[in-house]
């Protein structure tokens, strides 16, 4: 049994009283093939990417392991450090015991997709036709709860037609929103198109990329994989001797950091025939750098339907590149299973990481602490009950799924390096969290293989201030920088 002493601050809403104890417990699903060789590398040097796995019928392949994949970086095969299915089956609330909570239960906020109608670079007539196609495409989907629409107007402003949620109350949809969105979208397009776009090409390009970054930053507050469907008529990546590649790389980095794939639709390229010095390749390049897809022509319905399939077939994988040399590296990923095709980003720029592992951990904890939503990349189930030791404390039983962790082989067992934080929430908002503390899990090979013991359980007693209503438990895998959080009521 492992233990780790916990330290807190005197002025915290949560006061940590005891030690964290670890033990094996029953599990609901078999282990993932997520163990790697016993090399402990800094988390800032890992490269993570979203991939999509489809079978020969175009349906999601949802049971892949890292051993099913072959990843090549500039032709050299790499060791995949972890492979996690984004669409893993979640336990239904009915399977949870009384006073037990999970960040794996089905949520209405899952795999959000933003449709951006780019009027700054799109003909008005084409935009009006596109609006009709958007509504028609959404009506054909089984669910449209996780689709949102924004406009980039000729006046260089970004206007939400249906904005991404910023609070739990925003998730409550009283009626199908697509019933009225057609008229709303058509009216918004006419209003947004009333201003002439700027003539200066560099201004238009810079405005477009800034709009993409703004939307990406809004979406980054939502956990998990996300998509942007960018409806445009081409944006220059180069104009004569001017190269906009540095701006494009910055946008691609923000999208990848936020786990956002770009699906670009280049409908009718503006100026493509009249100005041979203009390269209108930005939409395709952003799609290639983020693991999305690019379309040319009238393919709105195809793009919307494909995102709905891809999110159910998506995985998050990670590996350690051999060189961070600032150059472009080509990526190729194969699946050894017959008939399974992998779609992923075509390459990346190997920029030297700017943050240390400690800085990344601190940033991730801070985001999880301030987020309006729990993060489910690491599966958590937490049961709360009165402590038998002290009537003023609450007992937490925390269950983690090792299938979501990076496991390092050490002899006949595996270890995973984690860090925990606890934060109290009052009616006024979040209180300062506890000091992060490290925990090393030790898992035997039998525990990893045997589905009857494939969950690790941790016990914890916590004391709270009188004003504390909820507590958020946050855990980070220090090997992969994956994070899980779960907010539970204590009053």
Buried (B, 14 or more C-beta within 10 A) or exposed (E): EBEBEBEBEEEBBBBBBBEBEBEBBEBBBBBBBBBBEEEEEBBBEBBBBBBBBBBEEEEBBBEBBBEBBBBBBBEEEBEBBBBBBBBBEBBEEEEBEEEBBBBBBEBEBBBBBBBBBBBBBBBBEBBBBBBEBBBBBBEEBEEBBBBBBBBBBBBBEBBBBBBBBEEEEEBEEEEEBBEEBBEBBBEBBEEBBEBEBBEEBEEBBBBBBBBBBBBBEBBBBBBBBBBBBBBBBBBBBBBEEEEBEEBBBEBBBBBBEBBBBBBBBBBBBBBBEEBEEBBBBBBBBBBBBBBBBBBBEBBBBBBBBBBBBBBBBBBBBBBBBEEBEEEBBEBBBBBEBEEBBBBBBBBBBBEEBEEEBBEBBBEBBEBBBEBBBBBBBBBBBBBBEEBEEEEEBBBBBBBBBBBBBBBBBEEEBBBBBBBBBBBBBBEEEBBEBBEBBEBEBBBEEEBBEBBEBBBBBBBBBBBBEEEBBBBBBBBBBBBBBBBBBBBBEBE
